[in-house]
Amino acid sequence: MTSVIGRGALGLIVALLLMGVAAVAVEAQSPTRLYLTGARVAAYSEGGIVFYRYGDQGYTLDDERRSARDVEQVPVTVFVDRGDPSQALVDGPGRWVDAALVGVWFVAALLVLPFARVRQRRRRQRQAEFAAGDRRLESAS
């Protein structure tokens, strides 16, 4: 593998993958893991409270994005812990931030590959040109 991309690039890829695995491990311990593992449930928010049903039971959840004065019913999505339906998260930008913080490491590792291959190919070409130049000098003398 190092002949294709070089040792430095391989080290960088391994480091990026290790950071990705660490990010997955941290996310697995985080309360926001419900964005990945929870059941997606339709709900509505009214007066700063989210109302949702899971199974045959109704549940409520505080909606920090809306105040108690917001009396209009707004449809939202919640991600519910299947084992404890009283634990849920309202869908929002946090889900995308979490996904980006986990996924960026793996995407970066994949993006290093083509650049490393091009760099290694150019390096080999320069070495071949240098060796050819040495042979010309030796034959001229």
C-alpha positions in Angstrom: 0.0 0.0 0.0 2.8 2.4 0.7 4.1 1.9 -2.8 0.8 3.3 -4.1 0.3 6.2 -1.8 3.5 6.6 0.3 4.2 6.2 4.0 3.3 9.7 5.0 -0.2 9.5 3.3 -0.8 6.1 4.8 0.0 7.5 8.3 -2.3 10.4 7.7 -5.1 8.1 6.6 -4.7 5.8 9.6 -4.7 8.9 11.9 -7.9 10.2 10.3 -9.6 6.8 10.5 -8.6 6.5 14.2 -10.1 9.9 14.8 -13.3 8.8 13.0 -13.5 5.7 15.2 -13.0 7.8 18.3 -15.8 10.1 17.1 -18.1 7.2 16.7 -17.2 5.9 20.2 -17.9 9.4 21.7 -21.2 9.6 19.8 -22.3 6.2 21.0 -22.0 7.5 24.6 -23.7 10.8 23.9 -27.4 11.4 24.6 -27.6 12.6 20.9 -27.1 9.0 19.8 -30.9 8.9 19.6 -30.5 10.7 16.3 -28.9 7.5 14.9 -30.6 4.8 17.0 -33.9 6.2 18.0 -37.3 5.6 16.4 -38.4 8.6 14.2 -41.9 9.7 15.4 -44.2 12.5 14.1 -45.1 15.0 16.8 -46.3 18.6 17.2 -45.0 21.5 19.3 -47.3 23.9 21.0 -46.6 26.4 23.8 -42.9 25.2 24.1 -44.0 21.6 24.7 -43.6 18.8 22.2 -46.4 16.2 22.2 -45.7 12.7 20.8 -47.1 9.2 20.9 -45.0 6.0 21.0 -46.9 2.8 21.2 -50.2 3.4 22.9 -48.9 6.1 25.2 -48.5 9.8 24.9 -45.4 11.7 26.0 -44.2 15.3 26.3 -40.9 17.0 25.9 -39.7 20.6 26.4 -39.1 22.4 23.1 -36.2 24.8 23.8 -36.7 26.4 20.4 -40.2 27.7 21.1 -41.5 29.8 23.9 -44.7 29.2 26.0 -46.3 32.1 24.1 -46.1 30.2 20.8 -49.6 28.7 20.8 -49.7 27.6 17.2 -49.3 23.8 16.6 -46.2 23.2 14.6 -45.4 19.7 13.3 -42.0 18.4 14.4 -40.1 15.1 14.4 -38.7 13.5 17.5 -36.3 10.6 17.8 -37.5 8.3 20.6 -35.4 5.8 22.6 -37.1 2.5 21.9 -36.2 1.1 25.4 -37.4 4.2 27.3 -39.9 6.2 25.2 -39.9 9.1 27.7 -36.4 9.9 26.4 -36.5 11.7 23.1 -34.8 14.4 21.1 -36.5 17.0 18.8 -35.1 16.9 15.3 -33.0 19.9 14.4 -29.6 21.1 13.3 -27.9 19.2 16.1 -28.5 16.0 14.1 -26.6 17.3 11.1 -23.8 18.7 13.3 -23.4 15.3 15.0 -23.3 13.5 11.7 -20.8 16.0 10.3 -18.5 15.7 13.3 -18.5 11.9 12.9 -18.4 11.7 9.2 -15.8 14.3 8.4 -12.9 12.1 9.5 -13.9 9.2 7.2 -14.5 11.6 4.3 -11.1 13.3 4.9 -9.4 9.8 4.9 -11.1 9.0 1.5 -10.1 12.4 0.1 -6.4 11.9 0.9 -6.2 8.8 -1.3 -6.4 10.4 -4.8 -4.0 13.2 -3.8 -1.6 10.8 -2.3 -1.7 8.6 -5.5 -1.0 11.6 -7.7 1.8 12.8 -5.4 3.4 9.3 -5.4 3.1 9.1 -9.2 4.8 12.4 -9.6 7.5 11.5 -7.2 8.3 8.3 -9.1 8.4 10.3 -12.4 10.9 12.7 -10.9 13.0 9.8 -9.6 12.9 8.2 -13.0 13.9 11.5 -14.7 16.7 12.0 -12.2 18.0 8.4 -12.8 17.8 8.9 -16.6 19.8 12.1 -16.3 22.5 10.3 -14.3 22.7 7.6 -16.9 23.1 10.3 -19.7 25.9 12.0 -17.7 27.7 8.6 -17.2 27.4 7.7 -20.9 28.7 11.2 -22.0 31.9 10.9 -19.9 
